[in-house]
């Protein structure tokens, strides 16, 4: 089997998703610069609406009625400076006091995704897939690998060889065992309720990396963070990265993206 995370084929990494009447269309919404709380509320609304449809479908099945299709969304945005702490995180991994947060123009949120602390800010491409995995595959670990693989293939479009580090979610450069300087370029953390996902990934494109100096990123003390701009030596338009990412996600999910 091909073990190169770039050269591996979709079929090798991810067996075919189940056939059937699932809705494989994904509505893509580009939200631009959006306050974190607003994006979080919007995700919760979409997730709740989808779960409600699934509840109705269960009742319909008991009455031998056909199910209604459930929608899928992909929200793309950037955020003003914000730190978020997941359910398994430690608040001491935020190295700023409340007054220091204000001085840096940043906010802080305790949120309901997995993972520890991370930073979001301008120049970072954030993606929030609100997917009913019953439309694709009901395997949360496979879902995370799909998100990682889409980022890996997007970075390959820019000539960067990225991959995974065993036991750590996300996408890394210099990821091989005993590599001299592993660098995280994309963080991930998700929530799943009734197989409907929320939260997602944060890819550093033109991100001000100094903001990561105020946290222990993802609770990891011995690895650095990087960005596409830092690796390439020039700024890359966020819209360009979005347009490179979307076909990779579509192929891996076997989905039709409605942009």
C-alpha positions as CSV (number, residue, x, y, z in Angstrom):
1,X,0.0,0.0,0.0
2,X,1.2,3.5,-0.8
3,X,2.0,5.2,2.6
4,X,2.9,8.7,1.2
5,X,0.2,11.0,2.6
6,X,0.5,13.2,-0.6
7,X,0.7,10.5,-3.2
8,X,-1.9,8.1,-1.7
9,X,-5.1,7.8,-3.7
10,X,-8.5,8.6,-2.3
11,X,-9.5,4.9,-2.7
12,X,-6.5,3.8,-0.6
13,X,-7.1,6.3,2.2
14,X,-10.9,6.4,2.3
15,X,-13.0,3.5,1.0
16,X,-16.0,4.4,-1.0
17,X,-18.8,6.0,1.0
18,X,-22.1,4.1,1.1
19,X,-24.5,4.3,-1.8
20,X,-28.1,5.2,-1.3
21,X,-30.4,8.1,-1.2
22,X,-28.2,10.4,1.0
23,X,-27.9,14.1,0.2
24,X,-24.3,14.6,-0.9
25,X,-24.8,18.3,-1.7
26,X,-22.9,20.8,0.5
27,X,-23.9,24.4,0.6
28,X,-20.8,26.6,0.8
29,X,-21.2,29.9,2.6
30,X,-18.3,32.5,2.6
31,X,-18.9,34.6,5.7
32,X,-15.8,36.8,5.5
33,X,-14.5,38.4,8.8
34,X,-17.1,37.2,11.4
35,X,-17.1,37.6,15.2
36,X,-16.5,34.2,16.7
37,X,-19.7,34.2,18.8
38,X,-21.8,34.9,15.8
39,X,-20.3,32.1,13.8
40,X,-20.7,29.7,16.7
41,X,-24.4,30.7,17.1
42,X,-24.9,30.2,13.4
43,X,-23.3,26.7,13.6
44,X,-25.6,25.8,16.5
45,X,-28.7,26.9,14.6
46,X,-27.8,24.9,11.5
47,X,-26.9,21.8,13.6
48,X,-30.2,22.1,15.6
49,X,-32.3,22.4,12.5
50,X,-30.6,19.3,11.0
51,X,-31.0,17.3,14.1
52,X,-34.7,18.3,14.2
53,X,-35.1,16.9,10.6
54,X,-33.5,13.6,11.7
55,X,-35.9,13.4,14.6
56,X,-38.9,13.9,12.3
57,X,-37.5,11.3,10.0
58,X,-37.3,8.8,12.8
59,X,-41.0,9.4,13.5
60,X,-41.8,9.2,9.8
61,X,-40.1,5.9,9.5
62,X,-42.3,4.5,12.3
63,X,-45.3,5.6,10.2
64,X,-43.8,4.1,7.0
65,X,-43.4,7.6,5.5
66,X,-40.4,8.6,3.4
67,X,-37.6,10.6,5.1
68,X,-36.9,14.3,4.3
69,X,-33.3,15.0,3.1
70,X,-31.0,16.6,5.6
71,X,-28.8,19.5,4.5
72,X,-25.1,19.9,4.6
73,X,-23.1,23.2,4.9
74,X,-19.6,24.4,4.8
75,X,-19.0,27.8,6.4
76,X,-15.8,29.5,5.5
77,X,-14.6,32.6,7.4
78,X,-12.0,34.5,9.3
79,X,-12.3,35.8,12.8
80,X,-11.1,38.8,14.7
81,X,-8.4,37.9,17.3
82,X,-9.9,35.2,19.6
83,X,-8.7,32.3,21.7
84,X,-11.0,29.2,22.1
85,X,-10.6,26.4,24.7
86,X,-12.1,23.0,24.0
87,X,-13.8,20.6,26.5
88,X,-10.6,18.7,27.2
89,X,-8.4,21.8,27.5
90,X,-6.7,23.5,30.4
91,X,-7.4,27.1,31.1
92,X,-3.8,27.6,32.2
93,X,-2.7,27.1,28.6
94,X,-4.0,30.7,28.1
95,X,-1.0,32.8,29.2
96,X,-2.9,36.1,29.3
97,X,-4.9,37.8,32.0
98,X,-8.3,39.4,31.2
99,X,-6.7,42.8,31.0
100,X,-3.9,41.5,28.7
101,X,-6.4,40.0,26.4
102,X,-8.1,43.4,26.1
103,X,-4.7,45.0,25.5
104,X,-4.1,42.6,22.5
105,X,-7.6,43.2,21.2
106,X,-8.5,39.5,21.7
107,X,-11.4,37.7,23.3
108,X,-11.7,34.3,24.9
109,X,-14.4,31.6,24.7
110,X,-14.9,28.2,26.4
111,X,-16.5,26.1,23.7
112,X,-18.0,22.7,23.1
113,X,-15.5,21.1,20.6
114,X,-12.8,18.6,21.4
115,X,-9.2,19.6,21.9
116,X,-7.4,22.2,23.9
117,X,-6.7,25.9,23.2
118,X,-6.1,27.5,19.9
119,X,-6.0,31.0,18.3
120,X,-8.1,32.4,15.4
121,X,-7.5,35.7,13.7
122,X,-7.4,37.6,10.5
123,X,-5.4,35.8,7.7
124,X,-6.5,32.4,9.0
125,X,-8.9,30.3,6.9
126,X,-11.5,28.8,9.2
127,X,-13.8,26.1,7.9
128,X,-16.9,24.8,9.8
129,X,-18.5,21.8,8.1
130,X,-22.1,21.2,9.3
131,X,-22.5,17.8,7.8
132,X,-24.9,15.0,8.4
133,X,-22.5,12.1,8.4
134,X,-25.4,9.8,7.7
135,X,-25.2,11.3,4.2
136,X,-21.5,10.2,3.9
137,X,-20.1,7.8,6.5
138,X,-20.7,7.4,10.2
139,X,-17.1,7.4,11.4
140,X,-15.8,10.5,13.2
141,X,-12.1,9.4,13.0
142,X,-12.4,8.9,9.3
143,X,-14.1,12.3,9.1
144,X,-11.1,14.0,10.8
145,X,-8.7,12.2,8.4
146,X,-10.8,13.5,5.5
147,X,-10.4,17.1,6.7
148,X,-6.7,16.6,7.3
149,X,-6.2,15.1,3.8
150,X,-8.0,17.9,2.2
151,X,-5.6,20.4,3.8
152,X,-2.6,18.2,3.0
153,X,-3.6,18.2,-0.7
154,X,-4.2,21.9,-0.7
155,X,-0.7,22.5,0.7
156,X,0.7,20.2,-1.9
157,X,-0.7,22.6,-4.5
158,X,1.7,25.1,-3.1
159,X,4.6,22.7,-3.2
160,X,4.5,22.0,0.5
161,X,4.8,18.4,1.8
162,X,2.5,18.2,4.9
163,X,1.3,15.2,6.9
164,X,0.1,13.9,10.2
165,X,1.9,13.1,13.5
166,X,0.7,10.0,15.3
167,X,-1.6,10.8,18.2
168,X,-2.0,14.5,17.3
169,X,-4.9,15.8,15.3
170,X,-4.2,18.4,12.6
171,X,-1.7,19.0,9.8
172,X,2.0,19.5,10.2
173,X,5.2,20.3,8.2
174,X,8.3,18.4,9.1
175,X,6.0,15.7,10.4
176,X,8.3,12.7,10.0
177,X,9.5,10.9,13.1
178,X,12.6,12.6,14.5
179,X,12.2,15.6,12.2
180,X,14.2,18.6,13.5
181,X,11.4,21.2,13.6
182,X,7.8,19.9,13.4
183,X,5.4,22.9,12.7
184,X,1.7,22.9,12.9
185,X,0.0,24.7,10.1
186,X,-3.6,23.6,10.6
187,X,-5.5,22.9,13.8
188,X,-8.7,20.9,14.0
189,X,-11.4,20.2,16.6
190,X,-15.0,19.0,16.1
191,X,-18.2,18.2,17.8
192,X,-20.7,15.6,16.6
193,X,-24.3,15.3,17.7
194,X,-26.6,12.6,16.1
195,X,-23.9,12.3,13.5
196,X,-24.2,16.0,12.6
197,X,-20.8,17.8,12.8
198,X,-19.8,21.4,13.8
199,X,-16.6,23.3,14.4
200,X,-13.8,22.2,12.1
201,X,-10.4,23.4,10.9
202,X,-8.2,26.5,11.1
203,X,-5.5,26.8,8.4
204,X,-2.8,29.5,9.0
205,X,-2.5,31.4,5.7
206,X,-1.3,34.9,6.4
207,X,-1.8,34.6,10.2
208,X,0.0,36.9,12.7
209,X,1.8,34.0,14.4
210,X,2.8,36.2,17.4
211,X,-0.6,35.6,18.9
212,X,0.3,31.9,19.3
213,X,3.0,33.1,21.8
214,X,0.3,33.9,24.3
215,X,-1.0,30.3,24.6
216,X,0.3,26.7,24.7
217,X,-1.2,25.8,21.3
218,X,-3.4,22.7,21.6
219,X,-1.6,22.0,24.9
220,X,1.6,21.0,23.0
221,X,4.8,22.5,24.4
222,X,7.5,21.1,22.2
223,X,6.3,22.0,18.7
224,X,6.1,25.3,16.7
225,X,3.3,26.8,14.5
226,X,3.7,28.1,11.0
227,X,1.7,29.6,8.2
228,X,1.5,29.4,4.4
229,X,3.0,32.9,4.2
230,X,5.9,32.0,6.5
231,X,6.7,28.9,4.5
232,X,6.4,30.5,1.0
233,X,7.8,33.9,1.8
234,X,4.8,35.8,0.4
235,X,1.1,36.5,1.3
236,X,-1.5,34.3,-0.4
237,X,-5.1,35.5,-1.0
238,X,-7.5,33.7,1.3
239,X,-9.9,33.3,-1.6
240,X,-7.3,31.5,-3.6
241,X,-6.7,29.0,-0.9
242,X,-10.4,28.5,-0.5
243,X,-10.7,27.8,-4.2
244,X,-7.9,25.2,-4.1
245,X,-9.3,23.5,-1.0
246,X,-12.9,23.1,-2.1
247,X,-12.2,20.5,-5.0
248,X,-10.2,18.4,-2.6
249,X,-13.0,18.3,0.0
250,X,-15.5,17.5,-2.7
251,X,-13.4,14.6,-4.0
252,X,-12.8,13.1,-0.6
253,X,-16.4,13.4,0.5
254,X,-17.7,12.4,-2.9
255,X,-19.9,15.5,-2.6
256,X,-21.2,18.2,-4.8
257,X,-20.3,21.6,-3.4
258,X,-22.8,24.4,-4.1
259,X,-20.7,27.5,-4.1
